[in-house]
Amino acid sequence: MVTFFKRVAAFFAALITLLSRFAGTDIKLPGPADSFRVTSYVIASTVTDKARLCSEDFDIITDVILFGSTDFDRQGNIIVDKPVFETALANLREVIGERDISISVNLLGPGYVGTSDKWEDWMDGQTEAHNEAFESGVFEENIVALLDEYDLDGVHFDYEYPISVNAWYYFNKFLVRLDKYLGDKTLGVATNEWNLKFNNAAVEAVDTFELMMYDIYNEEDGRHSTYEDITYLVQKGALRGIPLEKVNMGLPFYARPTDHDTYWYDYCSFYDKLDEDGWYHDEALGKDFWFNTPDDIEAKTRFARESGYGGVMIWHYSCDIPSTEEKSLLAAVGRGTQS
């Protein structure tokens, strides 16, 4: 019954947003959840050196998703790069100390194996491999064993992208089944605002949705993931009934070129080279890059908080400078969480 009322509330929140857009008015959505999350992906290989971690950062971060050293194959076996994973996990726990911060593990699945250069073929191949893992009969128990062995708080999936009806059928069914195995462990998924085909049972099973609101380009000048574009898209889509308190809105701590080419520039490498509007011109490549500035990140965080989202999500931790520095993006997140 509680879930029913949450869905009704989410529906009316979405309806209010859409009506306010048509009316040209600014109607506020419900306020923030009691506990606003600041979730950060941490790539394991980047923090095997403990010097890459800043203790004060974890006065802002509430949840960590450890990424990049744990995979699964099509038979449902989990593959762990133990030297990297265990070192990163130990370093994180030492720096976090006694703070109440959850640590989850992200499991990356098998991708396409073949020679085709068509994206559709890649997705079909990935779907086939993922479906086999989901139906292996051993995957759920292997996940629980991993979480228990390392005393982790939960598991996340970054499945890009379940496009077909077939892919969504098996993914949704697996999420519901896995939730029953996890007990008090949490279940999270990364997703996009344009590819939300979770059924009601899967929405109920998943604890957090990491909404990847980046790599989205402004049509006029090529900036990626602007405040204006992102806030418009998440209100326009209304998240298809997913309760906002389960959603962490994604924040990019990196830049993309205006021509959409395959370059990702970490903020920490260029923060002191940007102009006042967040632009950087790469002379060698002849490309322009635009970064979300601290002001953009603070504004997005405040929007998420005031609009009733459960939190924000950072991709990714090591792209930033320490939060003790003035131009830190994480520090801007911290300011955005304040009333």
C-alpha positions in Angstrom: 0.0 0.0 0.0 2.9 2.4 0.8 4.3 1.7 -2.7 0.9 2.5 -4.2 0.8 5.9 -2.6 4.4 6.7 -3.5 3.5 6.0 -7.2 0.5 8.2 -6.9 2.6 11.0 -5.5 5.2 10.6 -8.2 2.5 10.8 -10.8 1.1 14.0 -9.5 4.6 15.5 -9.1 5.2 14.7 -12.8 1.8 16.1 -13.8 2.4 19.4 -11.9 5.8 19.8 -13.6 4.3 19.3 -17.1 1.3 21.6 -16.4 3.6 24.3 -15.1 5.7 24.2 -18.2 2.7 24.6 -20.5 1.4 27.4 -18.3 4.7 29.2 -18.2 4.8 29.1 -14.5 7.3 27.8 -12.0 5.6 25.4 -9.7 7.9 23.7 -7.1 7.9 20.0 -6.7 7.8 18.4 -3.3 10.9 19.2 -1.1 13.9 17.0 -0.6 13.9 13.6 1.0 15.0 13.6 4.7 18.4 12.2 3.7 19.8 13.6 0.5 22.4 11.3 -1.0 25.7 12.3 -2.6 26.7 9.2 -4.4 30.1 9.0 -6.2 31.4 6.4 -8.5 35.0 5.6 -7.6 37.1 3.8 -10.2 39.1 1.2 -8.3 42.3 1.6 -10.2 42.5 5.3 -9.5 42.5 4.9 -5.7 45.0 2.0 -5.3 47.2 5.0 -4.4 45.7 6.2 -1.1 47.2 9.7 -1.9 44.4 10.1 -4.5 41.8 10.1 -1.7 40.9 13.2 0.3 39.4 12.6 3.8 37.4 15.7 3.8 35.6 14.6 0.6 33.8 12.0 2.6 32.2 14.7 4.8 30.2 15.4 1.6 29.9 12.0 -0.1 27.3 9.7 1.5 27.5 6.6 -0.8 30.3 5.1 -2.8 30.0 2.8 -5.9 33.3 1.0 -6.4 33.7 0.6 -10.2 35.9 -1.1 -12.7 37.5 -4.2 -11.0 34.6 -6.6 -10.8 32.9 -8.1 -13.9 30.6 -11.1 -14.6 30.6 -13.5 -17.5 27.7 -15.0 -19.4 27.7 -18.1 -17.1 27.0 -15.9 -14.1 30.4 -16.1 -12.6 31.9 -13.0 -11.0 35.4 -12.1 -12.0 37.4 -9.9 -9.5 40.7 -8.3 -10.1 41.6 -8.9 -6.5 44.9 -6.9 -6.1 43.1 -3.8 -7.5 39.8 -4.3 -5.8 41.1 -5.2 -2.4 43.6 -2.4 -2.3 41.1 0.2 -3.4 38.5 -1.1 -0.9 41.0 -1.0 1.9 42.2 2.5 1.1 38.6 3.7 0.9 37.7 2.2 4.3 40.8 3.7 5.9 40.1 7.2 4.6 36.3 7.0 5.4 37.1 5.9 8.9 34.1 5.9 11.3 31.8 7.9 8.9 28.5 6.1 8.0 29.1 5.8 4.3 27.8 2.8 2.3 30.1 1.1 -0.2 28.5 -0.9 -3.1 30.2 -2.7 -5.9 29.4 -2.2 -9.6 29.3 -5.3 -11.7 30.0 -4.8 -15.4 28.7 -7.5 -17.7 29.9 -9.2 -20.9 29.8 -7.2 -24.1 29.6 -7.9 -27.7 32.2 -10.3 -29.1 32.4 -10.1 -32.9 33.6 -8.2 -35.9 30.6 -6.1 -36.8 30.9 -2.3 -36.7 27.1 -1.8 -36.3 25.9 -0.5 -32.9 22.8 -2.6 -33.2 24.8 -5.8 -33.5 26.8 -4.8 -30.4 23.6 -4.4 -28.5 22.2 -7.7 -29.7 25.4 -9.5 -28.7 25.4 -7.8 -25.3 21.8 -8.7 -24.7 22.4 -12.3 -25.5 25.3 -12.5 -23.1 23.5 -10.7 -20.3 20.4 -12.7 -20.7 22.4 -15.9 -20.4 24.0 -14.7 -17.2 20.6 -13.5 -15.8 19.2 -17.0 -16.4 22.2 -19.0 -15.3 20.7 -20.0 -12.0 23.9 -19.2 -10.1 24.4 -15.4 -10.6 22.3 -14.3 -7.6 24.1 -16.6 -5.2 27.4 -15.5 -6.5 26.6 -11.8 -6.0 25.5 -12.5 -2.4 28.7 -14.4 -1.8 30.8 -11.5 -3.1 28.9 -9.0 -0.9 29.3 -11.2 2.2 33.0 -11.9 1.6 33.9 -8.2 1.5 31.1 -6.9 3.8 29.7 -4.6 1.1 26.4 -2.7 1.4 25.0 -3.4 -2.0 25.4 -4.1 -5.7 25.0 -1.8 -8.8 24.6 -2.6 -12.5 25.7 -0.4 -15.4 23.9 -2.1 -18.2 24.3 0.0 -21.4 21.9 -0.4 -23.0 19.0 -2.8 -22.8 17.3 -1.6 -25.9 15.1 -4.4 -27.1 11.9 -5.8 -25.5 13.8 -9.0 -25.0 16.6 -7.3 -23.1 14.2 -5.5 -20.8 12.1 -8.6 -20.2 15.1 -10.5 -18.8 16.7 -7.6 -17.0 13.5 -6.7 -15.2 12.9 -10.3 -14.2 16.4 -10.6 -12.9 16.2 -7.5 -10.8 13.1 -8.7 -9.1 14.6 -12.1 -8.5 17.9 -10.7 -7.2 16.2 -8.3 -4.8 14.7 -11.4 -3.0 18.3 -12.7 -2.5 19.8 -9.5 -1.2 18.0 -9.1 2.1 19.1 -5.8 3.6 21.7 -5.2 0.9 20.9 -2.5 -1.6 20.3 -2.8 -5.4 21.1 0.0 -7.8 21.1 0.5 -11.5 22.5 3.2 -13.9 20.1 4.4 -16.5 19.1 7.2 -18.9 16.1 9.5 -19.0 15.3 8.2 -22.6 15.6 4.5 -21.8 13.4 3.8 -18.8 11.5 0.6 -19.4 11.6 -0.8 -15.9 8.3 -2.5 -15.1 6.5 -1.8 -11.8 8.0 -4.9 -10.1 11.5 -3.8 -11.0 11.0 -0.3 -9.9 9.8 -1.7 -6.5 12.9 -4.0 -6.4 15.5 -1.3 -7.1 16.7 1.0 -4.3 18.4 3.7 -6.3 18.5 4.7 -10.0 21.7 6.5 -11.0 20.3 8.8 -13.7 23.1 9.5 -16.3 22.4 13.1 -17.2 25.5 13.7 -19.2 26.9 13.4 -22.8 23.8 15.4 -23.8 24.7 18.3 -26.1 23.2 21.8 -26.4 22.1 22.3 -30.0 23.3 25.9 -30.2 26.9 25.8 -29.0 27.8 22.1 -28.3 28.1 22.4 -24.5 27.4 19.1 -22.9 25.0 18.6 -20.0 24.0 22.2 -19.3 21.8 23.1 -16.4 19.0 24.3 -18.7 19.1 21.2 -20.9 19.2 18.7 -18.0 16.5 20.3 -15.9 14.3 20.5 -19.0 14.8 16.8 -19.9 14.2 15.4 -16.5 11.0 17.4 -16.0 9.8 16.6 -19.6 10.3 12.9 -19.2 8.8 12.8 -15.7 10.9 9.6 -15.2 8.0 7.4 -16.1 6.6 7.0 -12.6 9.9 6.1 -10.8 9.7 7.7 -7.4 12.0 10.7 -7.3 13.3 9.7 -3.9 14.9 6.7 -5.5 16.7 8.7 -8.2 20.2 10.2 -8.0 20.6 12.9 -10.8 24.0 12.5 -12.5 26.6 15.2 -12.5 29.6 15.1 -15.0 33.0 15.9 -13.5 34.5 15.9 -17.0 34.1 17.6 -20.4 33.3 16.5 -23.9 34.2 18.3 -27.2 31.6 20.3 -29.0 31.8 18.0 -32.0 30.8 14.9 -29.9 34.1 13.2 -30.6 35.3 10.5 -28.3 37.3 12.5 -25.8 36.7 12.9 -22.1 38.6 15.5 -20.3 38.9 15.3 -16.5 38.1 18.5 -14.6 41.2 18.1 -12.3 43.5 18.4 -15.3 42.1 21.6 -16.7 40.3 23.5 -13.9 43.0 26.1 -13.8 43.1 26.5 -17.6 39.4 27.3 -18.2 38.0 30.7 -19.1 35.4 32.2 -16.8 32.6 30.4 -18.6 34.1 26.9 -18.4 35.6 26.7 -21.9 38.9 25.1 -22.9 40.4 25.1 -26.4 42.8 22.3 -27.2 45.2 23.7 -29.8 46.7 20.3 -30.7 43.3 18.8 -31.4 41.6 21.9 -32.7 38.6 21.2 -30.4 36.6 23.1 -27.9 35.6 21.6 -24.6 33.1 22.8 -22.1 33.1 21.9 -18.4 30.3 22.1 -15.9 31.7 24.8 -13.6 31.3 24.8 -9.8 28.4 27.2 -10.2 26.7 24.8 -12.7 27.2 21.8 -10.3 25.9 23.7 -7.3 22.8 24.8 -9.2 22.1 21.3 -10.5 22.5 19.9 -6.9 20.2 22.5 -5.5 17.6 21.8 -8.3 17.8 18.0 -7.5 17.4 18.7 -3.8 14.5 21.2 -4.1 12.7 19.0 -6.7 12.5 16.0 -4.4 15.2 13.8 -5.9 16.8 11.4 -3.5 20.3 12.7 -4.3 22.9 13.3 -6.9 25.4 11.0 -8.5 29.0 11.9 -9.5 30.8 10.4 -12.5 33.5 10.2 -11.3 35.4 10.9 -8.1 39.0 11.1 -9.5 38.0 13.7 -12.1 37.9 16.3 -9.3 40.4 18.2 -7.2 40.1 17.8 -3.4 37.0 19.4 -1.8 39.3 21.5 0.4 40.2 23.6 -2.7 38.1 26.6 -3.8 37.3 25.4 -7.3 36.4 21.8 -6.4 33.2 20.5 -8.0 32.5 18.2 -5.0 32.7 21.3 -2.7 30.1 22.9 -5.0 27.9 19.8 -4.5 28.3 20.3 -0.8 27.1 23.9 -1.1 24.1 22.8 -3.2 22.9 20.4 -0.5 22.6 23.2 2.0 19.3 25.1 2.6 
